[in-house]
Amino acid sequence: MRGIRLSINLLAVIVLSVLLMALASSLLPTCTPQKPAPQLTLRIGFFPVQDFLPYFVMQEQGFGKKNGFQFEETSYAGGAAIIEAMVTNSLVDVGIVGTVPVLTAAERGLIPIKMVPVAANAFADPDHPHIGVLVAPSINNWKDLKGQLIAVNAINSIMSAPLRIRLKREGVDKYELIEIGFPNMGLAVAGGNIAAATMTEPYLTQSLLRGDGKLLGWIVGGPPFERMETTMVVFRGDFYRSNPQAVKAFLRAHLQAVQWMSQKPEEARSILAKRLNLNKETGWNMKLVRWSLDGRSDPVLLENMQPVLVDVGMLKAPIPVSKLYDETLLEEVLREKR
Amino acid sequence: MLRIRLSIKLPILIVLAVVITALAANLLAIFIGRNIMRTRALETNINSVQAYSSAISLYLDNARSVLETTANLPEMKHLASALSVSPKPLRLMIHGSRSECKTAELILEHSKVFEYVMLLRPDGGIYHLDPAGLKTKFSHHDQAFTAWYKELMKTSQTVVSNLHISPITQQPTVVIAVPIFSAKGKLVGIWAGGLKLEELSKIGHRGLESEKLLHYGYVTDSRGLIITHQAKLRYVERQTDFSSVPPVRAALTGQQGASQFVNPIEREEELGAYVPLPGAKWAVVYEMPTRIAFEPINSLIRNIALTSIFLAALLCLMSMPVVRKITRPLKQLMAGSERIGAGDLIQRIDVKTGDEIERLADQFNRMAVALSEKETQLRQHTERLEDTNKELEKEITERKRMMEELRTASIYARSLIEASLDPLVTISPEGKITDVNEATIKVTGVPREGLTGTDFSNYFTEPEKAREGYRQVFEKGVVIDYPLTIRHRNGNLVEVLYNASVYKDIRDNVLGVFAAARDVTESKRVVLDLVETKNYLYNILQSSTKYSVIGMDLNHCILSWNEGAMRNYGYTEEEIIGKDAKIIYAPEDIESGAVERFITTAYEKGVAESEFQRVRKDGTRFPASVVITRRNDASGRPIGYLLMSSDIRDKKEAEERLRYASQYARSLIEASLDPLVTINPDGKITDVNEATIKVTGIAREELIGTDLSNYFTEPDKARVVGYREVLEKGFVINYPLTIRHILGTTTDVLYNAAIYRNEAGELQGVFAAARDITELKHAEEEIKKLNEELKRYIIQLESANKELEAFSYSVSHDLRAPLRAIDGFSRIILEDYLDKLDDEGKRVLSVIRNNTQKMGQLIDDLLLFSRLGRQELRASGIDMGKLARAVSEELKLAVPERKLKFNINTLIPAQGDQAMIRQVFVNLLSNAVKFTRPKERAVIEVDGRSEGNENVYTVKDNGVGFDMQYVDKLFGVFQRLHSSEEFEGTGVGLAIVQRIIHRHGGRVWAEGKVGEGATFYFTLPRGTKGGGR
């Protein structure tokens, strides 16, 4: 008799405990302020291009939160603008920046004092082209661009450098460059404002699908830069030195995101389309770059691109690759993984 | 089935009932609530989109009217007219006069809808732009390329452009352009302004904290590109394409309405309303995410769910005491009933609840009391019944036993009577039959009912004798072997001997006679048969002439002697009967005890068989096969022997021949060096020869009976081919197998096998012979090795030859250059310095020239010789006679002073390289011409014939000939049998001949004798194109 009573009491306690737990867990989502916030807020310089896909995945899949930080996002016109925001008024802690702005920054002596590239983000090759030239219907070859107005997102950017080199090689010496934001380039070509625009994804595919113009050719992933390290993860210099653990946390999350993207490429495309507010067709048709799975830069690629940049006057002289980036923290993160 | 206790079931049931009811009610409420909310949200959106559309229209109308009003100002018209007729080149002029500057400033300042305004000439050139600060951004002075300009020029009316990138700001904008007409109605200018899309996006709400808007409106141009967006200005900045959003698509086709849809750009479900913008081909949409629209109901759902859980838990807890109160008496009741069920009728259930459970407990208690009383009565009754039962059982058992014994005895007695083969009968004192057995029915042919009660004497051939018989029984009490003959109803008679006696009751009163008849008909017939058989056997024995059949007693005394014995031994029956049988045995068989053992065996075993030498009456002997059989009397006791023998001389001789033939065959088999084996159809070895023993290393006894396949390296292969295939096909030839020696060594063999049959054609097995091919294999290996070595040598040789040829060609070629120089300079000295040279100098120079020319010739020959090694053969049919004649004619012309006679016979045509064969004739014939020089009349004969597969050609001369001991040197390079003083030449000519002929796959040789001329032979393969290397 005593045993039966005991079992009933025990059952009641268990049921009550389960119910209270269920109650507590049900209430939690409605009381978000009670959730402990990530310890650190990283201010990220952003512009809406595919190179920020790892960042989007970090947010969507929670890799950032898992590694103890959240993001505060500020939009800029491009990588050069992010660098300026980073070095002049310290508004940005981390950014995804093109290798050409990184090189020009290095030439200006900003690395490693003001900024430190810590990892490679993406590479381009003929299977993963990165920058293409959208042209008006009247333009049929490179020579037709002679004397024309051509849009780039920034004059000293990864967009303009290969264009200038390609035009030089094609024998086109007279043309005019104008800075127009990526989103505006397609309509500018369609409206007749400009004859051509160097565009990256997803804007290029979006414009092609919209019928703004046609693709003349790839200039990164095609001549002059068939293979190129396109973008790097860059941290503000003082942040890098004062918060190495935060940098490592970001790198951990970044590598996790890239790993996830390689395993689930379709879902990654979906995230990119969602974050860039693309329609379905653009999302599926745009060309994606090759992501660096281990975050290591390719010194050969970085070295090979420099003489060309010197040739067109974007660099005064080649810069030793060793002075371009610091992968010390990346190696520590990779060692942790092993 | 899951057994759950009531104490658990009840709370669960209560909770489930409450939860399910609450859930159903809630779901219904949610469904209704959502529908209401959806309808309300859509209605709200419809109102909002109408209002928003009106606001946008108003905004655009205002902007348009501002421009249109100012365009009609007299000073603007005047200015525009002046500009349009101005001869000055006005392109790139973006500063205006005071009046338009003032107007533009006023517009920008007061309307706040334009980002910039500009005055354009009719050709699209910008005359004025305000604010002037935008000059740094603009890219085109000429706006003639823009779509809105083209439309305005086409319609001469105010134009509201689609969304486009402004060449002034490089940002997305919408331009309103108004034509300026002169007083005469001529287009003199365009007054245009770019709208502030940011301001346009603010229409309908305060501030631009747009990201927090719960519902919002947006406008797209005719392509679906966002022009304004209340919530997300970045869509405007990026001209995001909303053409895939269902309401936008619908509005752009002129529809208006409201719907629930998934926004593919936002990737969210929305409730939206849409209208086309009046006066422009734009779409206006107002939408709200369903998560916002349904937030109250969703919140309610959460609250209800939580409340339900809480209530369920509370209910569960509260129901516990009730459940316990309900279940406690039930448990007592259950325990009590279990006790009653277990037989405990003394205990009572003590439940005091005052309800049905207590009444149920009372009923259980009363039932227990009643059961207890009934149980006591039942027990007493049962005890009594048990006693009675025991007695009855005992009695019944005893009776059963007695009955069983009686029945058994009766059955036994009757079965004995019925089983008797003798007719049995009981007869009353009156002579009437009272009982019969089955044998009586059978012997009389009358059924049992027909016999009983009838007179016993009726069934005999002599009824009186029968009556007399049983009268004697009554008198004497018994009668034995009383002969009678029973008559069967069908007339058959059976002779019997009757034994009969009286039988009495327990008071010794005679009741009747019991008579048993013994049928003696068969006994009589057997005796007759025996006599007949004896006579028959005697006749057989006596008539057998081939076999001797001799009867004798246990002392070997001859009792009978048949015709065959008389013939075989020569004794007559009279002479031999009564004599000892040892007379016909050979004395040595008797002395050795063989005869005694033979007879003893027959005595012990009943029969013995052997071969003995037998002795005839005349003393001669013959081999005989003897069978002796013991004779027994009727009781099985031995009484003598029957000796049967036959002459086996013919058989013995045949056996001897067979034995010899077998030994011969066996010796051949054993002598065979090939392992030979016979196998039965099961694959087991039945015989082997010595070679097999040797090759396997296993003794004959161990081999026989084992599986043949065991002795090969590949047993399966041997099994399949070794005998299965042989059995199927009848034979197998040269099948390669490898025999394994017991020590592990192996022997490669070629296996040949065929089936063999007996005389009746029945399959006996397989005969197999294995041929050791180890040596053959070694030889093949050796040949292969030699061939490979030969190939290597050939390759080396060819390589060396090629190198040598290349070397000699190069040397010869290089030597010609200095030679030409020496000769040339010598000639120059002789020509230019002739007068300065004395005779000795001239001679020496002449010698130098001669020698250089000789050397030149030598090098030419070497070059030719070397070239022949590399030159490709161009085979064709050659008329050898024609070729030889042509060469001979040339040679004649070269030495007109010589008396040469060429006898060129008919030559067989050949296949080969014509140029090369020509060289052969040139060299051989010129040699002949050269070496016949001492002869006054040279005769050179060319002939040919066919031998086997080749044509043989000869060149014969009557020249100086040569010594045959040097014949080997003839065809070597630089080999000469005569000095150059005697006969000029380089010593390469015949070497060239040899090389050409060899390249054609032919042979070359020579025969000669000093002073008697020489004959050169060469052959060319017939019908082939030569064997050039």
Boltz contact constraints between the chains, C-beta under 6 A:
constraints:
  - contact:
      token1: [A, 8]
      token2: [B, 7]
      max_distance: 6.0
  - contact:
      token1: [A, 12]
      token2: [B, 320]
      max_distance: 6.0
  - contact:
      token1: [A, 15]
      token2: [B, 316]
      max_distance: 6.0
  - contact:
      token1: [A, 19]
      token2: [B, 309]
      max_distance: 6.0
  - contact:
      token1: [A, 19]
      token2: [B, 313]
      max_distance: 6.0
  - contact:
      token1: [A, 22]
      token2: [B, 309]
      max_distance: 6.0
  - contact:
      token1: [A, 23]
      token2: [B, 309]
      max_distance: 6.0
  - contact:
      token1: [A, 26]
      token2: [B, 306]
      max_distance: 6.0
  - contact:
      token1: [A, 178]
      token2: [B, 139]
      max_distance: 6.0
  - contact:
      token1: [A, 180]
      token2: [B, 170]
      max_distance: 6.0
  - contact:
      token1: [A, 183]
      token2: [B, 238]
      max_distance: 6.0
  - contact:
      token1: [A, 184]
      token2: [B, 165]
      max_distance: 6.0
  - contact:
      token1: [A, 187]
      token2: [B, 164]
      max_distance: 6.0
  - contact:
      token1: [A, 187]
      token2: [B, 165]
      max_distance: 6.0
  - contact:
      token1: [A, 187]
      token2: [B, 239]
      max_distance: 6.0
  - contact:
      token1: [A, 188]
      token2: [B, 165]
      max_distance: 6.0
  - contact:
      token1: [A, 191]
      token2: [B, 164]
      max_distance: 6.0
  - contact:
      token1: [A, 191]
      token2: [B, 165]
      max_distance: 6.0
  - contact:
      token1: [A, 192]
      token2: [B, 145]
      max_distance: 6.0
  - contact:
      token1: [A, 193]
      token2: [B, 165]
      max_distance: 6.0
  - contact:
      token1: [A, 193]
      token2: [B, 167]
      max_distance: 6.0
  - contact:
      token1: [A, 274]
      token2: [B, 267]
      max_distance: 6.0
  - contact:
      token1: [A, 277]
      token2: [B, 240]
      max_distance: 6.0
  - contact:
      token1: [A, 277]
      token2: [B, 265]
      max_distance: 6.0
  - contact:
      token1: [A, 279]
      token2: [B, 241]
      max_distance: 6.0
  - contact:
      token1: [A, 279]
      token2: [B, 244]
      max_distance: 6.0
  - contact:
      token1: [A, 279]
      token2: [B, 264]
      max_distance: 6.0
  - contact:
      token1: [A, 280]
      token2: [B, 264]
      max_distance: 6.0
